[in-house]
């Protein structure tokens, strides 16, 4: 990535994080790119299936606001600095008027994406408290 200026600028957090830059930060920690099906032995058998899936155009929305009727109280952790989950999408899902507005958020920047692995007992306890309210 460091050798390819196109890739380097695409994934450059410093330049992308400016309010003046309309392009999103492109993280790649959990992403798979087409070249990986040639480079990684484990992925080679999946190349044809991946190409077929990539050609599909009939995917439904990943974050929909379809009907969601709460059966119980609920809480969710939102890690402000999570590099894999866009916090704005999380907040949008929880805004009044959306179908998940019954979910009580635990918003923190003390943990990253691995919060449950790093401090699962503490976070789960907090979520339980919120869900009981």
N, C-alpha and C positions, 0 to 999 in steps of 0.2 A: 504494500500500500504506500509506503514512504517513497518508493521509486516512481510511482505513477501519479503525476500531478492531478489528473482528473479524479482519480479515486481519493487522493489525499484531500483535495478541496471538498469533495462530497461528504467526507466524514470528519471534517475539521470542526470540532466543537466550538473553538474560540471564535471563528468567523461566523459560524451559523447561529450562535446564541445571541447575537446582537439584535435588539428590537428593530433595527433598520433592515435586517435581512428577512425577507418573506419566506425563504426556503426552510423547510424543517431540518432538524438535526437527524441525520441518517445513521442510526446505530446498527451494528451488525453482529452483535454477540450471539444471538439465537437465530440468525437468518442463514439460509442456504442459497447460494447463487449458482447459476447454470454451470459455470466452470468447475465447480466443486464435484459435479457428477463425473467429470473426467479425471480430476486430480486425486480424489479420495477413493481408495479401493472399496471401502464399505458402501459408498453411495453408487458405484457403477451399476449394480443390478437394478437400481431404482430410477435410472435416468429416463427410460421410456415412460414410466408411470408419471414421473414428475412433469415431463413435457406435456403429457396429455392433460394433467390437472392445470398446468399453467395456461393452456389454450382455452379452458372453459370460460365462458362469459356469463353463465347463469348463477353465479354465486349470490347468495342473499347477503344483506348487510351484516358485517361482523358485530357491530354495536347497534342493535336495533332498539326501537322504543315500542316493540310489540306489547301486547297485553301481558301484564305480570301482576297477578293478584297475590298480595302477601298472605301467607298462611300462618306466619309467626313474626315475631320481632326479628330484626336482622341488623348486623353491623358489618362494616368492611374497613380494612386497613388501606390507607392511601399513603404511599411513601412519596414525599414531595420530590425527592431526587432519584426516583426509580428510573433507570435508563431503559427499561423494557416496556413500561406502561405509561402512556401519555397522561399526565395528571389532569390536563384539561378535559380529556374524554371521561375520566373518572368523575370529575366535578359535574360535567354535563349530564351524565347518567343520574346523578343524585339531585340535580336541581329540581325545585318545586315544579310540578306540572309534568314531570317525566314519570314513567311507571316504576322507577326505583326510589322515589322520594321518601319511602318509608324506611330506607336503610340509614342507620346512624353511622357516620364516618369517624374513624380514628385516624386523624391526619397527623403525620409526624415526619420529621427529617432526621430522626435518630437512627433510622434503619434504611437499608437499601432494599433491592428486590429480594434479597435472601433473609428478610426480617424474621420469618417464621423459623428458618433454620438457625439463625443466630440467637434469637431470643424468643422462641416459640411460646414458652410458658407465660412470659410477661405479656406478649401481644395477645395471645389467646384469652388470657384473663381480662385484659382491657376490653376486648371484643365482647366477651360474655357480659361484663358490667354494662356496656352500652346497650346490648340487646335486651337486657332486663328492664331498662328504663322505660 
